Amino acid sequence: MKTVVVILNWNGKKFLEKFLPGVIQHSCPLAEIIIADNASSDDSLAYLEKNHPEIRIIRLTQNFGFAGGYNLALKQIEADNYILLNSDIEVTEDWIAPVLQLMQSDPLIAACQPKIRSYYDPEKFEYAGAAGGHIDKYGYPFCRGRLFQSVEKDEGQYDQATEIFWATGACMFVKADIFHKLGGFDDDFFAHMEEIDFCWRAKNQGYKIMFCPDSTIFHIGGGTLPKNNSRKTYLNIRNNITMLYKNLEQERLVRVLAARLLLDYVAALKFLVDGGFKDMAAVIRAHFYFWKNLSRLRKKREKIPHLKVSQIYWGNVVLQHYLQRKKSFLQLDASRFTPNPGEGSK
């Protein structure tokens, strides 16, 4: 079986210099490495051509974002398994084999992620993925090992291979045939939450998403949305409600969307109180995008079967975190991850 590590680069020369040698050392010959470049304006490509001429480069004509960039690149790569890897990740010895072994153990496994810890604080999980992702009933994403900004220390509490709701795009192992069968990522997302949307669509087709604890990587990442970066706020809000509309089963669609839109306006008000006028405006723009494009989104929704999928948390993680002061995944009620008996299956 052919496995390819695909690193999507955009002006990331400093990360390629720092981490690519380790990726080569710990990946070859088990996996080929390919760089897909989103029209970088730094000298990333010159660095690669000089220092790593053995690595194939796919040159994209413009910055298509995470979603579009990977979609275009993966169409040009023939493999059985793709490993989508951020450029700011330090991999470890034997990081690939355990994940592939888990994926090959079940034909229904579509995607999988390793354990992701912080590069700068190695004893802790990293925000973007940790030990696997979930969402609550209103679509708020969180991780085993991270609730909002509360990140846990890795003490082996999640060292079991388990089904999750979403695998992080920072390091996603995905079966190539399933990726293409599902149409890849949604290009319109550009960046943020495209991997959650993809995993939800996979689950709506009956596939599983898994976490493999026997592989560990270290991610620089970020996680916190800076107050001066309203673009991130806009993309997160826009893509989240788009994802909900596309994937929710019919019985929950109206009430969940109504509740989520209301909660977004509460967040917008908090942004305003905290002096974040641009972030407040970003919420309004995200909602405007949703209503303006509703007809087009409806066509996307009609192509997706809507099942009662597993690994959704049937509670409001926002209230439990901020009001009830729950700081870790293990403090959530485990019984609320079972399918809600009050919801239909279609």
SVG drawing of the C-alpha trace seen along z (x, -y; Angstrom):
<svg xmlns="http://www.w3.org/2000/svg" viewBox="-38 -49 59 55">
<polyline fill="none" stroke="black" stroke-width="0.4" points="0.0,0.0 1.3,-3.4 1.3,-6.2 2.1,-9.8 2.8,-12.6 1.5,-15.8 2.6,-19.1 0.6,-22.2 2.9,-25.1 2.3,-28.8 5.2,-31.1 6.4,-28.5 10.2,-28.4 11.1,-28.7 9.0,-25.7 10.3,-23.6 13.9,-24.4 13.1,-23.4 10.9,-20.3 11.1,-18.9 14.5,-17.1 12.8,-15.2 9.8,-14.3 12.1,-12.9 14.1,-11.0 11.1,-9.4 8.9,-8.8 11.0,-7.4 10.9,-4.8 7.5,-4.0 5.9,-7.1 6.8,-9.4 6.8,-13.2 5.3,-15.8 5.1,-19.5 2.0,-21.3 2.7,-25.0 -0.1,-27.5 1.7,-30.1 4.2,-31.2 5.7,-34.6 8.7,-33.8 11.6,-31.7 10.2,-28.4 10.5,-26.8 14.1,-28.0 14.9,-26.4 13.3,-23.1 14.9,-23.0 18.4,-23.7 18.2,-21.5 15.7,-18.8 15.7,-18.3 14.4,-14.7 11.0,-15.9 8.2,-16.4 6.6,-19.9 3.1,-20.6 2.9,-24.2 -0.5,-25.8 -1.3,-29.0 -2.7,-30.9 -3.4,-30.6 -6.5,-28.3 -6.5,-27.9 -6.4,-24.7 -9.4,-23.2 -8.9,-24.1 -5.1,-23.7 -5.4,-20.1 -8.2,-19.3 -6.2,-20.4 -3.0,-18.8 -4.5,-15.4 -6.1,-15.1 -2.6,-14.9 -1.4,-12.2 -2.1,-8.6 -1.8,-6.7 -3.8,-4.4 -3.4,-6.6 -2.8,-10.3 -1.2,-11.9 -2.1,-15.6 0.6,-17.2 1.0,-20.8 4.5,-22.3 4.9,-23.3 4.9,-19.8 7.8,-17.8 7.2,-14.1 8.7,-11.2 10.2,-7.9 7.6,-5.3 4.8,-7.9 3.3,-6.4 3.1,-2.7 0.8,-2.4 -1.8,-4.7 -1.8,-2.8 -2.1,0.5 -5.2,-0.8 -6.7,-2.2 -6.2,1.1 -7.9,3.1 -11.3,1.9 -12.6,1.0 -15.0,-1.5 -12.3,-3.6 -12.0,-6.7 -9.6,-8.9 -7.4,-8.8 -5.2,-11.1 -2.2,-10.6 -1.8,-12.1 -0.9,-15.8 1.1,-17.5 2.4,-21.0 5.9,-21.7 6.5,-24.5 5.0,-22.7 5.6,-19.0 3.8,-17.6 0.6,-19.2 -1.8,-18.4 -1.9,-20.9 -5.0,-22.9 -5.6,-21.8 -6.5,-18.2 -5.1,-16.9 -6.4,-13.3 -9.2,-13.6 -12.1,-15.9 -15.9,-16.0 -18.7,-18.5 -21.6,-19.3 -25.2,-19.4 -24.9,-23.0 -21.8,-22.3 -19.1,-23.7 -15.9,-21.7 -13.7,-20.5 -11.1,-17.8 -10.2,-15.0 -7.5,-16.9 -8.8,-20.4 -12.0,-22.3 -11.8,-25.8 -8.6,-27.3 -8.2,-24.8 -5.5,-22.4 -4.7,-19.3 -1.4,-17.7 -0.9,-14.3 -0.9,-11.8 -2.0,-8.8 -5.7,-9.5 -6.5,-9.1 -4.1,-6.2 -6.8,-4.1 -7.6,-3.8 -11.1,-5.1 -13.7,-6.4 -13.9,-10.2 -16.1,-12.7 -13.3,-14.5 -9.6,-14.2 -7.6,-17.3 -6.4,-18.7 -3.0,-19.4 -2.2,-15.7 -5.0,-13.7 -4.4,-10.2 -7.2,-9.5 -7.9,-6.7 -7.5,-8.2 -10.5,-6.4 -12.8,-7.6 -11.5,-11.1 -12.2,-11.3 -15.5,-9.5 -16.7,-12.1 -15.5,-15.0 -12.7,-16.0 -12.9,-19.1 -15.5,-21.8 -13.6,-24.4 -15.9,-27.2 -14.6,-26.8 -11.1,-28.0 -9.8,-27.4 -11.1,-26.4 -13.4,-23.5 -13.2,-21.9 -11.8,-18.8 -14.8,-18.6 -17.2,-19.0 -15.4,-16.3 -15.4,-13.9 -19.1,-14.6 -19.9,-13.8 -17.9,-10.6 -19.9,-9.6 -23.1,-10.4 -21.9,-7.7 -21.4,-5.2 -17.6,-5.6 -15.6,-5.9 -13.0,-8.4 -10.4,-7.2 -7.7,-8.3 -4.5,-6.4 -2.5,-6.9 0.5,-4.9 1.7,-7.7 2.8,-11.1 3.7,-14.4 4.4,-17.9 2.6,-20.9 3.5,-24.5 0.0,-25.6 -1.8,-28.5 -5.4,-27.9 -6.3,-31.3 -8.1,-33.6 -6.4,-37.0 -8.7,-39.9 -7.2,-41.7 -7.8,-38.9 -11.5,-39.2 -10.8,-37.2 -10.4,-34.0 -13.6,-34.9 -15.5,-35.3 -14.3,-32.0 -14.9,-30.0 -18.5,-31.4 -19.3,-31.1 -18.0,-27.7 -19.5,-26.3 -23.1,-27.3 -22.5,-26.2 -21.3,-22.8 -24.4,-22.5 -26.8,-23.3 -25.2,-20.8 -24.9,-17.8 -27.7,-18.0 -30.4,-15.4 -33.8,-17.0 -35.4,-16.6 -32.8,-18.7 -32.0,-21.2 -34.3,-24.1 -34.1,-24.1 -30.3,-23.6 -29.6,-26.3 -32.0,-28.7 -30.2,-28.1 -26.8,-28.4 -27.5,-31.7 -28.8,-33.1 -25.7,-32.0 -23.6,-33.6 -25.3,-36.9 -24.6,-36.5 -20.9,-36.0 -21.1,-39.1 -22.4,-41.2 -19.6,-39.9 -17.1,-40.9 -18.6,-44.4 -18.5,-44.7 -14.8,-43.6 -14.0,-46.2 -13.9,-43.8 -16.0,-45.7 -14.3,-44.0 -15.1,-40.6 -18.7,-41.5 -18.9,-42.7 -17.4,-39.4 -20.2,-37.5 -22.8,-39.6 -21.0,-39.1 -20.8,-35.4 -24.6,-35.2 -25.2,-37.4 -23.1,-34.9 -25.2,-32.0 -28.5,-33.6 -27.3,-35.0 -26.0,-31.5 -28.8,-29.4 -30.0,-28.2 -26.6,-27.0 -26.0,-25.4 -29.3,-23.6 -28.0,-21.9 -25.0,-20.7 -27.2,-19.5 -29.4,-17.5 -26.4,-15.4 -25.6,-14.2 -27.5,-11.4 -28.3,-12.6 -27.8,-9.9 -28.0,-9.9 -24.2,-9.8 -22.2,-8.8 -19.7,-10.8 -21.8,-14.0 -22.0,-15.3 -25.6,-15.8 -25.1,-18.8 -24.0,-22.4 -20.3,-22.4 -20.2,-26.2 -22.4,-26.5 -20.6,-23.6 -17.2,-25.1 -17.9,-28.7 -20.6,-28.5 -20.1,-25.1 -16.3,-25.5 -15.6,-22.1 -12.1,-22.3 -11.4,-18.8 -13.0,-16.3 -13.2,-13.7 -15.4,-16.1 -18.1,-15.8 -20.9,-13.3 -19.7,-10.3 -23.3,-8.9 -24.2,-12.0 -22.0,-10.8 -24.5,-8.0 -27.0,-8.7 -29.9,-10.8 -32.9,-8.5 -35.2,-11.4 -33.8,-12.0 -34.8,-10.3 -32.3,-8.5 -33.1,-10.2"/>
</svg>
